[in-house]
Amino acid sequence: MENKPSGSPTSLVDQFVIPGDEALDLSTMSNQTIKLGSSLRQDGDVLSVMKAGTFKFSKPNKYWVESSQKRYEPHAGDSVLGIVVDSKADNFLVDIKGPALAFLPVLAFEGGTRRNIPKFEAGTLIYVRVVKANPGMNPELSCTDASGKAAEFGQLKDGYMFESSTGLSRMLLSSPTCPVLDALGKKLSFEIAVGLNGRVWVNATSPSTVIVVANGIMNSEFKSEVQQRGMVEKLLQNLKLST
């Protein structure tokens, strides 16, 4: 669950909103700086909704509308899973499920120089950060965090990648850990990378573990916490029976 902001009685946090709704009255939040996420627009002292979905808030100051869709709209700061489609002298062209291909500069890596440019073939899966996403322009990516460190970004080798809705991706990245990942993580050992663009990568030493984790995630989107945990128990029981 997201933490609801205090002192904002006119907000519709965690409520379903539609285009044209006034989601938040900024006149009641004097001297506060807010960060706008997807599908919101500021009209004077009002935050207006541009796309149907659930109005969300996360501390300290970010608001967005969460909608479940297959097409991804890039936003600066998003972590996404991209697939390299081509390489040029200065950039890699990357599919991030957006309206246009993104580009990853060959020097956008920790300690990147012309002497150590990575060799990514077409089809390579990479975990990257969106650094620029301006309308009408190809998004720009980086394989470093805001401080220039590689962190978790880079090539994802082996494992299994599958696609999801953007809503499911956000659920998987929510804090505290969503029920399905919490239940799976208590019983199984695996690696996971979740992109806000509706792509998920899972890796484990056992292929059967990968299958269980992927099935659990893909079937969790519209289930309650109790239903998610019950589903995981059944999947784990089936795994024991098959081994």
N, C-alpha and C positions, 0 to 999 in steps of 0.2 A: 504493500500500500504506500502511496505517496503521502508525504507530510503536508497537511493543508496549511496554507498561510494564515497567520493570525491577523486580525485587524482589517479584514477585507470582506465584510458581510455581503457585498453585492456580487461576489465571485460565484462561479458555477463549477468549481473544482470537483472533478470526478463525475460530472453530469454530462449527459449527451447534449451536444449543441449542433446547430445547423447554421448555414451561411446567413449572415445578417444579425445573428444574436450578438448582444453586447455582453461579452464574457466577464469584463472587469471594469469597474469605475476607478480610474487612476486618481481622481480628485480626492479620494479617501486615503491615498497612499503618498502623501507629500514627503518630499526629500528621500524617496526611495528609488533606486535605479533597478529596472527590471530588464530581463533578457527575453526577447521574443523568439520562440521556436516556430515550427512549421504551422501553416494555415491560420496565422493571426496577423492582424493589421492594426496599427494604432491610428485612430481617428480622433485627434484632439485629446480629450481626457478619457477616451474609451478604447478598450481593446475589442475589435470586431472579429467575428469568426468568418473565415473564408471557405472552409470545407467542413462537412459533417463529420462528427467524431466525438471523442470524449475529451473534455477540457482538463488539462493536467498541469500540475505544479510540482517542482522539485526545489529543495533548498539549495542555495539561498534565495534565488530570485528568478528562476526560469519558468516560463509558461509556454504551453504548446497544445495543439489539438492532435490527439492520437487517433488515427484512423487506420483500419485494416485494409491494406491495398497491396497489389502486386507490383505496381510501378513505383519506383523510388524517386523522390525529389531531393536532390543533394542539398545539404546545408553545411556551411563551414563548421568544423569541429566534429563532424560525424566520423565514426570508425566504420569502415565498410570492407566487405570482401570483394575484391576485383579479380577479373580474369584478363590476363594480357592477351591482346589480339594482334598487336604488331609492335615493332620497335623501330625507332628512327634515330638519327644521330644524337639528338638532344633529349628525346622523350620516349617513354613507352606509352602506347595507346591502350587504355584499359576499359573494359566493360564493367560498369558498376550498376547496371539495371536502370540507369537514368535515361532521360530523353536524348542524351548525346554521350558519345565516348568521352572519358576523362583522360587527362594526360599526367603522367608521372615523370618529372624531370629526372634525368639519369644521375644528377648530383643530389637528389632529395633523399639521401640516406645518411646515417650517422658516419661522419668522417668521409663523406663522398668526395672523390676526386676523379679526374679523367683516367687515372691509372687503375682504379678499382671499381669500374662500372660493372654492376651485376649483369649476368647473362640470363635474361628471362626469355624463354621460348614461348611461342603462341600456345595458349592453354594453361600457362602457369597461374596458379592461384596465389594471391597475395593479400595480406591484411594491411590496409592503408588508412590514412587519415585525410579527410577532405579539408583542404586549407583555403580554397577559394571556390565560391559557387555563385557567380553572378548571372542574372538572367541573360539569355542569348549568347552565352559563352561556354566553352567546354570547361568543366570543373577541373581544378588543379589538385593533385594528390601529393602526399608525402609519406615516406616510410619512417618518419620520426615523430616523436611527441612534440609538444609546444616548446620544450627545452632543448630540442635537437638530438635527443637520445633515441635509440632504436626501440627501447621498451619492448612491447609485444608485437611490434609491426615487422613485416617482412614476408618472405615466402613461406607458405604452408605446404609441407611435404607429406605425402602419403595421406591416410585418413579418407574421409568421405564428406563431400560437400553436397548439401541439398538446399532447395529454395523454400522460402516461407513467405507469409505476408509480413509487411513492415510492422504491423501490430504485434505479431508473435515475437518478432525480434526485440521490440521494446520490452515486452513482458520478460523475456529471458535476461535482459540487461538490467531489470529493475532491482532496487534495493529496498528491503532485504531480499535475499535470493528467492526466486519464485519457487513454488512448491515442487514442481516437476524436477528441477535441477537439484533442489535440496534433497529430495528423496533418492534420486539416482546417485548423487554424490556420496551419500552415506553408505552405499552398498557396492558401488563400482568405482574403479579407477580409470579416468579418461581425461583427455584434453578437449577443450572446446574453444572456438572462436566464433563470436556472433557479430554479424554486420547489421547496422541499422538499415541497410538496403535490402533486407529480406534474404540473406544467405547465412547458412550455418555450417561450420566445419567441425567434425568430430573425429578424434583419433584415439585408439587404444591398442594394447598389445594383442587383444583377442578380437577377431572380426565379429564374433557373436555379441560382444559388449557394444561395439559400434552400432550394430543393428538394433539392439535394445534401446540404447540412448536415442538414436535417431527416431525410432518409432514412438518412443515416449514423448519426445519433443513435438513431433509432427501432429500428434493426436491430443495435445494438451490445450490448444488455443482457446477453445470455448468451454472448457471444463472448470468447475469450481476447485478450490483447494482440496477438499475431501475427495472429489472425483479424480484429480490428478494423482494424489497419493495412492488411491485404490488402484488406479490403472498401472502405476509403477509396480506395485506389489504383484499384480497378475503377470506383468512382463517378467519380473524377476523369478517368479515361480516357474514360468514356462522355460526360462533360461536354465534353471536347475534341472528340470526334467529332460532337457535336450543335451545335457553334458554328463 
